[in-house]
Amino acid sequence: MKRNLTDSELLKVCDLIAERIGLYFPAERWAMLGRNLALAAREFGFQDMTGFIQWLLSTELNNDQIITLASHLTVSETYFWREHQVFSALTDHILPELIRSKKSGEKSIRIWSAGCSTGEEPYSLAIALHKTIPEIKDWNISILATDINSKALDKAATGIYGPWSFRNTPEWLKTRYFHDLGDRRFEIIPEIKKMVTFSCLSLTHDDIYSAIGNKMDIIFCRNVLMYFTPYWINKISQNLFHSLSEDGWFVVSSSELSSQVFPQFTAVN
């Protein structure tokens, strides 16, 4: 299993990954890709890389196999209250405006955390809602959290996290919304945990709108699209736009802001 892949093999695998999963691996990330493929080979039951690569390139992978492969290729790097200025915008501007617009009608808010990884973002969104809406029990709140990495979702569903998930996180968040389990582990309180529904879903899904149900009031998709090919970035951007309500909010990371990538949206500073 120690054999390094040749550039020719990596290029073929990259083409397959781009076609089937939509992920983009430039040459500078090939070393990481090789290591991750070695881990995937073991899970698929292969003892050597030659056999695994031959099988990978000659097999029409089913959905479960694609999800297994994707779980070794996606980046699970996140933490609570990531980019605090984004959550300040959410609690100070977006949610109050959304609440005002809903008061005369149905008290419901639908949020989608797309590419949620191990769950820190959707739980942070639930905390932001709990912190901002005084009578939250009177509201129908739905937070959908999706990712193609099933292993990351399994961790998210436990609601248990270690110190690394709280780096750069306000102390009040851990103190108020988590139980200290000891041994440097913290479990999110049930009131917040039950607000989030996790689902394994690829952003390259043929009919993403049908997959998520009704349109969303807020979509968070941060530090996700940068890993896709240009074709899929454009297509996913369009799908996210059509999945958002007319006056909804779409939130990306500061590094992803681009009028070329998101021409349908109106930027708000």
Phi, psi and omega per residue, in radians:
M1 nan -0.093 -3.082
K2 -1.465 -0.121 -3.074
R3 -1.117 2.295 3.065
N4 -1.360 2.473 3.110
L5 -1.317 2.542 3.078
T6 -1.341 2.814 3.102
D7 -1.047 -0.633 3.127
S8 -1.115 -0.737 3.117
E9 -1.156 -0.762 -3.132
L10 -1.102 -0.675 3.130
L11 -1.113 -0.733 3.120
K12 -1.144 -0.723 3.122
V13 -1.148 -0.700 3.108
C14 -1.058 -0.721 3.111
D15 -1.101 -0.729 3.126
L16 -1.123 -0.784 -3.134
I17 -1.099 -0.734 3.125
A18 -1.096 -0.689 -3.099
E19 -1.278 -0.750 -3.019
R20 -1.566 -0.550 -3.051
I21 -2.055 -0.372 3.120
G22 1.554 -0.019 -3.088
L23 -1.424 2.546 -3.079
Y24 -1.972 2.191 3.110
F25 -2.121 1.709 3.061
P26 -1.200 2.892 -3.059
A27 -0.995 -0.565 -3.111
E28 -1.217 -0.181 3.112
R29 -1.902 0.170 -3.093
W30 -1.186 -0.586 3.123
A31 -1.072 -0.790 3.090
M32 -1.121 -0.716 3.127
L33 -1.040 -0.765 3.131
G34 -1.045 -0.744 3.118
R35 -1.124 -0.728 -3.120
N36 -1.209 -0.617 3.096
L37 -1.155 -0.593 3.087
A38 -1.093 -0.696 3.088
L39 -1.170 -0.712 3.109
A40 -1.101 -0.708 -3.138
A41 -0.990 -0.759 -3.141
R42 -1.092 -0.740 -3.128
E43 -1.162 -0.563 3.096
F44 -1.414 -0.018 3.044
G45 1.573 0.291 -3.130
F46 -1.678 2.451 3.137
Q47 -1.677 -0.263 3.124
D48 -2.413 2.631 -3.078
M49 -1.226 -0.560 -3.114
T50 -1.045 -0.838 3.133
G51 -1.134 -0.684 -3.129
F52 -1.136 -0.802 -3.110
I53 -1.134 -0.711 3.102
Q54 -1.066 -0.760 3.120
W55 -1.139 -0.768 -3.095
L56 -1.056 -0.733 -3.060
L57 -1.395 -0.253 -3.073
S58 -1.965 0.002 -3.050
T59 -1.923 2.417 3.013
E60 -1.470 1.696 -3.042
L61 -1.133 2.394 3.036
N62 -1.453 3.099 -3.037
N63 -1.087 -0.732 -3.141
D64 -1.118 -0.687 3.125
Q65 -1.175 -0.639 3.093
I66 -1.124 -0.734 3.136
I67 -1.131 -0.701 3.102
T68 -1.095 -0.805 3.119
L69 -1.092 -0.781 -3.110
A70 -1.079 -0.560 -3.122
S71 -1.115 -0.356 3.110
H72 -1.677 -0.116 -3.032
L73 -1.901 -0.355 -3.078
T74 -1.559 2.728 -3.072
V75 -1.684 2.129 3.108
S76 -1.810 1.264 -3.064
E77 -2.175 1.798 -3.101
T78 -2.785 3.014 3.073
Y79 -2.810 2.937 -3.086
F80 -1.227 2.449 3.077
W81 1.026 0.679 -3.102
R82 -1.157 2.343 -3.021
E83 1.001 1.343 -3.004
H84 -0.983 -0.496 -3.138
Q85 -1.160 -0.488 3.084
V86 -1.164 -0.756 -3.134
F87 -1.270 -0.482 3.014
S88 -1.134 -0.746 3.087
A89 -1.090 -0.664 -3.135
L90 -1.152 -0.866 -3.061
T91 -1.347 -0.534 -3.040
D92 -1.616 -0.437 -3.029
H93 -2.225 -0.958 -3.014
I94 -1.159 -0.934 -3.091
L95 -1.136 -0.776 3.089
P96 -1.015 -0.716 3.115
E97 -1.151 -0.718 3.131
L98 -1.139 -0.710 3.133
I99 -1.114 -0.759 3.115
R100 -1.056 -0.701 -3.109
S101 -1.242 -0.335 -3.068
K102 -1.704 -0.299 -2.965
K103 -1.063 -0.556 -3.117
S104 -1.411 -0.210 -3.112
G105 -2.181 -2.534 -3.115
E106 -1.221 2.314 3.141
K107 -1.534 1.372 3.141
S108 -2.394 2.505 3.088
I109 -2.355 2.213 3.106
R110 -2.015 2.204 -3.112
I111 -2.224 2.468 3.101
W112 -2.161 2.133 2.998
S113 -1.736 1.760 -3.065
A114 -1.607 2.145 -3.031
G115 1.355 0.929 -2.949
C116 -1.413 -0.175 3.133
S117 0.969 -2.230 -3.044
T118 -1.544 0.211 2.919
G119 1.730 -0.078 -3.098
E120 -1.074 -0.655 -3.130
E121 -1.179 -0.936 -3.124
P122 -1.083 -0.615 3.070
Y123 -1.170 -0.629 3.057
S124 -1.097 -0.679 3.098
L125 -1.114 -0.734 3.098
A126 -1.082 -0.716 3.102
I127 -1.112 -0.729 3.124
A128 -1.060 -0.727 3.105
L129 -1.146 -0.800 -3.130
H130 -1.067 -0.627 -3.111
K131 -1.312 -0.515 -2.980
T132 -1.682 -0.594 -3.054
I133 -1.702 1.919 -3.062
P134 -1.038 -0.858 -3.112
E135 -1.831 1.091 -3.028
I136 -1.155 -0.423 3.127
K137 -1.138 -0.337 3.124
D138 -1.470 -0.061 -3.074
W139 -1.881 2.580 3.022
N140 -1.658 1.756 -3.061
I141 -1.803 2.294 3.088
S142 -2.272 2.082 3.072
I143 -2.088 1.918 3.106
L144 -1.687 2.243 3.135
A145 -2.114 2.085 -3.066
T146 -2.175 2.635 3.061
D147 -2.825 2.721 3.096
I148 -1.532 -0.207 -3.119
N149 -1.544 1.749 -3.064
S150 -1.160 -0.538 3.111
K151 -1.176 -0.697 3.091
A152 -1.108 -0.687 3.137
L153 -1.173 -0.624 3.092
D154 -1.067 -0.727 3.096
K155 -1.157 -0.735 -3.138
A156 -1.032 -0.712 -3.078
A157 -1.137 -0.436 3.112
T158 -1.257 -0.550 -3.117
G159 1.253 0.331 -3.116
I160 -1.980 2.291 -3.022
Y161 -2.408 2.744 3.093
G162 -1.836 -3.099 -3.055
P163 -0.988 -0.587 -3.075
W164 -1.071 -0.497 -3.136
S165 -1.324 -0.160 -3.087
F166 -1.976 0.227 3.109
R167 -1.147 2.402 -3.121
N168 1.057 0.419 -3.113
T169 -1.839 2.397 3.106
P170 -1.007 2.435 -3.081
E171 -1.088 -0.592 -3.115
W172 -1.056 -0.535 -3.092
L173 -1.130 -0.805 -3.134
K174 -1.234 -0.675 -3.099
T175 -1.173 -0.719 -3.021
R176 -1.522 -0.570 -2.950
Y177 -1.983 0.155 -3.141
F178 -2.349 2.581 2.970
H179 -1.663 2.322 3.095
D180 -1.398 1.956 -3.120
L181 -1.528 -0.082 -3.039
G182 1.458 2.991 -3.141
D183 0.955 0.580 3.085
R184 1.086 0.542 3.096
R185 -2.063 2.465 -3.105
F186 -2.312 2.354 -3.116
E187 -1.963 2.300 -3.124
I188 -1.182 2.517 -3.062
I189 -1.195 2.605 -3.079
P190 -0.980 -0.618 -3.108
E191 -1.044 -0.630 3.108
I192 -1.462 -0.721 -3.086
K193 -1.011 -0.720 -3.072
K194 -1.255 -0.183 3.136
M195 -1.364 -0.264 -3.020
V196 -1.964 2.335 3.043
T197 -1.983 2.194 -3.126
F198 -1.747 2.478 -3.132
S199 -2.590 2.412 3.108
C200 -1.430 2.002 -3.056
L201 -2.678 2.335 3.068
S202 -1.596 2.464 3.084
L203 -1.219 -0.159 3.058
T204 -1.646 0.203 3.104
H205 -0.955 2.447 -3.057
D206 -0.988 -0.700 -3.115
D207 -2.323 1.400 -3.023
I208 -1.124 -0.599 -3.108
Y209 -1.141 -0.761 3.101
S210 -1.115 -0.602 -3.109
A211 -1.179 -0.581 -3.096
I212 -1.663 -0.219 -3.129
G213 1.558 -2.350 -3.078
N214 -1.204 2.878 -3.128
K215 -1.178 2.704 -3.034
M216 -1.739 2.587 3.026
D217 -1.432 -0.594 3.141
I218 -2.444 2.336 3.017
I219 -2.147 2.153 2.975
F220 -1.754 2.170 3.056
C221 -2.497 1.399 -2.988
R222 -1.919 2.379 3.101
N223 0.973 0.679 -3.113
V224 -2.089 -0.910 -3.023
L225 -1.137 -0.417 -3.131
M226 -1.073 -0.296 -3.121
Y227 -1.620 -0.016 -3.093
F228 -1.752 2.834 3.064
T229 -1.219 2.739 3.122
P230 -0.943 -0.682 3.122
Y231 -1.031 -0.829 -3.080
W232 -1.302 -0.531 3.054
I233 -1.022 -0.801 3.137
N234 -1.128 -0.779 -3.104
K235 -1.187 -0.763 3.131
I236 -1.123 -0.695 3.095
S237 -0.992 -0.784 3.109
Q238 -1.120 -0.744 -3.128
N239 -1.131 -0.676 3.116
L240 -1.157 -0.678 3.110
F241 -1.059 -0.762 -3.125
H242 -1.301 -0.254 3.115
S243 -1.577 -0.041 -3.078
L244 -1.776 2.489 3.082
S245 -1.153 2.880 -3.018
E246 -0.980 -0.718 -3.139
D247 -1.864 0.439 -3.074
G248 -1.348 2.984 -3.097
W249 -2.054 2.358 3.111
F250 -2.054 2.172 -3.040
V251 -2.066 2.133 3.042
V252 -2.095 3.047 3.095
S253 -1.349 2.809 -3.101
S254 -1.072 -0.561 -3.118
S255 -1.282 -0.255 -3.086
E256 -1.754 -0.065 -3.099
L257 -1.112 2.122 -3.133
S258 -2.815 2.167 3.101
S259 -1.214 -0.358 3.089
Q260 -1.308 -0.677 3.137
V261 -1.327 -0.627 -3.069
F262 -2.136 1.076 -3.062
P263 -1.191 -0.374 -3.092
Q264 -1.316 -0.405 -3.012
F265 -1.604 2.691 3.031
T266 -1.759 2.094 -3.084
A267 -1.233 2.444 3.080
V268 -2.191 2.122 3.135
N269 -1.696 nan nan
